[in-house]
Amino acid sequence: MTSQYAYGKALMRLGGANVASGGTFDFDANTFTVALVASTYALDAAKLDADEFVDPAIITHEITGGSYARVNLANPTWTYVDDTVGVPGNVAKFSDSGDAATTFPTLTNSFRYAVVFKNTGNNATSPLLSVVDFGSTQASAGANFVISWPTTGIFRLKSVQTDLGG
């Protein structure tokens, strides 16, 4: 089963928080990149809370060799969706507008995770945004590997109505 998660520290960058390096996320101007990462990364709740940048978090677990290269999202967007399904609330959706898939051509590697990050050109200041866990190791033997993004987006934030009392 495939699961998607947002990195905890990424949420601070959405609201324009003053962060030491890597800056905020500007979906109109920044480059967002997808990297494939081996199962040795062993994603867990602690990593989702603590990991912040490509280096040192994922760099030692990123796959290498063959024809592998990171892939930039073609048209990253942050949009509002009026969610009327389930619990009423407002949803902000991060997606690759107009491109429902990201393709890694002719891979000959094994990996388990796809990590989305803001690419500053320096791994030490490139903040992590979200991660897809494919649920098990994926192997590609010289074929294209395609990540088909769900229509709900690469990741979403949803506000939930609560009773504030009073």
C-alpha positions as CSV (number, residue, x, y, z in Angstrom):
1,M,0.0,0.0,0.0
2,T,1.3,3.4,-1.0
3,S,1.2,6.2,1.7
4,Q,2.1,9.9,1.5
5,Y,3.4,12.0,4.3
6,A,4.4,15.7,4.8
7,Y,7.6,16.4,6.7
8,G,6.8,18.2,10.0
9,K,9.3,21.0,9.5
10,A,8.0,21.6,6.0
11,L,4.7,22.9,7.5
12,M,6.5,25.9,8.9
13,R,7.7,26.9,5.5
14,L,4.2,26.9,4.1
15,G,3.2,29.9,6.3
16,G,6.2,32.0,5.6
17,A,7.9,31.3,8.9
18,N,11.3,32.7,9.3
19,V,13.6,29.7,8.9
20,A,17.4,29.7,9.2
21,S,18.2,28.2,5.7
22,G,16.2,27.0,2.7
23,G,13.6,29.7,3.1
24,T,9.9,29.4,2.6
25,F,8.2,27.4,-0.1
26,D,7.2,29.6,-3.1
27,F,5.2,27.3,-5.4
28,D,5.3,29.8,-8.2
29,A,9.1,30.4,-8.2
30,N,10.9,27.5,-6.5
31,T,12.0,24.3,-8.2
32,F,10.6,21.1,-6.6
33,T,12.4,17.9,-7.2
34,V,11.7,14.2,-6.7
35,A,14.5,11.8,-5.5
36,L,14.2,8.1,-5.1
37,V,15.5,6.6,-1.8
38,A,16.3,3.1,-0.8
39,S,14.6,1.1,2.0
40,T,17.6,1.7,4.2
41,Y,16.1,5.1,5.0
42,A,13.5,3.3,7.2
43,L,11.0,6.0,7.4
44,D,9.2,6.5,10.8
45,A,7.4,9.2,12.8
46,A,10.7,10.4,14.3
47,K,12.2,11.1,10.9
48,L,9.0,12.8,9.7
49,D,9.3,15.1,12.7
50,A,13.1,15.7,12.7
51,D,14.4,15.4,9.1
52,E,14.6,18.8,7.4
53,F,17.1,18.9,4.5
54,V,18.2,16.5,1.8
55,D,21.7,16.4,3.4
56,P,22.1,14.8,5.8
57,A,18.6,13.2,6.0
58,I,18.3,11.3,2.7
59,I,21.5,11.8,0.8
60,T,23.2,8.6,2.1
61,H,20.1,6.6,1.1
62,E,19.4,8.1,-2.3
63,I,19.8,5.6,-5.1
64,T,22.8,6.0,-7.5
65,G,24.1,4.5,-10.7
66,G,22.7,3.5,-14.0
67,S,20.6,6.1,-15.6
68,Y,19.1,7.4,-12.4
69,A,18.7,11.2,-12.0
70,R,16.4,13.3,-9.9
71,V,13.4,14.6,-11.7
72,N,11.9,18.2,-11.3
73,L,8.2,18.6,-11.1
74,A,7.0,20.3,-14.2
75,N,4.5,22.8,-12.8
76,P,4.2,22.6,-9.0
77,T,1.0,24.3,-7.6
78,W,-0.6,25.0,-4.3
79,T,-4.4,25.2,-4.7
80,Y,-7.5,25.5,-2.6
81,V,-10.1,22.7,-2.9
82,D,-13.6,22.9,-1.4
83,D,-13.8,19.5,0.2
84,T,-17.4,18.3,0.6
85,V,-16.6,14.7,1.1
86,G,-16.5,13.2,4.7
87,V,-15.8,15.8,7.4
88,P,-16.4,19.3,6.0
89,G,-13.3,21.4,5.8
90,N,-11.1,23.3,3.5
91,V,-8.2,21.6,1.7
92,A,-5.0,23.0,0.4
93,K,-3.5,20.7,-2.2
94,F,0.1,20.5,-3.5
95,S,0.2,19.0,-7.0
96,D,2.1,19.0,-10.3
97,S,-0.6,20.9,-12.3
98,G,-1.2,19.5,-15.7
99,D,1.1,16.5,-15.1
100,A,-0.5,13.6,-13.3
101,A,2.8,11.6,-13.3
102,T,6.5,11.9,-12.8
103,T,8.7,9.6,-14.9
104,F,12.2,8.3,-14.2
105,P,13.4,6.9,-17.5
106,T,15.1,3.5,-17.9
107,L,15.9,2.8,-14.2
108,T,18.0,-0.1,-13.2
109,N,17.7,0.5,-9.4
110,S,15.7,-0.6,-6.4
111,F,14.1,1.9,-4.0
112,R,11.2,2.3,-1.6
113,Y,10.6,6.0,-1.2
114,A,10.1,9.1,-3.4
115,V,11.0,12.3,-1.6
116,V,9.8,15.7,-2.8
117,F,11.9,18.7,-1.8
118,K,12.6,22.3,-2.7
119,N,15.8,22.2,-4.8
120,T,18.0,25.2,-3.8
121,G,21.0,23.7,-5.7
122,N,22.6,22.8,-2.4
123,N,21.6,19.6,-0.6
124,A,22.4,21.0,2.8
125,T,19.8,23.8,2.3
126,S,17.2,22.0,0.2
127,P,14.3,21.5,2.5
128,L,12.2,18.3,2.4
129,L,8.5,18.7,1.6
130,S,6.9,15.2,1.5
131,V,7.6,11.6,1.0
132,V,5.8,8.7,-0.7
133,D,6.3,5.3,0.8
134,F,5.6,2.6,-1.8
135,G,5.1,0.1,1.0
136,S,7.8,-2.3,-0.2
137,T,11.0,-2.1,-2.3
138,Q,10.3,-1.3,-6.0
139,A,12.7,-2.7,-8.6
140,S,13.1,-1.5,-12.1
141,A,15.1,-3.4,-14.6
142,G,15.7,-0.9,-17.4
143,A,12.2,0.3,-17.7
144,N,10.6,3.6,-17.0
145,F,9.3,4.0,-13.5
146,V,6.3,6.2,-13.3
147,I,4.9,7.8,-10.2
148,S,1.2,8.4,-10.8
149,W,0.2,11.2,-8.5
150,P,-3.3,10.9,-7.0
151,T,-6.0,13.4,-8.0
152,T,-6.0,14.5,-4.4
153,G,-2.5,15.8,-4.9
154,I,1.1,15.0,-3.9
155,F,0.0,16.0,-0.4
156,R,-2.9,17.9,1.2
157,L,-3.6,20.0,4.3
158,K,-7.1,19.9,5.5
159,S,-8.7,22.2,8.1
160,V,-11.3,20.4,10.3
161,Q,-14.2,22.1,11.9
162,T,-14.1,22.0,15.7
163,D,-16.4,23.2,18.4
164,L,-14.6,26.1,20.1
165,G,-17.1,26.2,22.9
166,G,-18.6,29.4,24.2
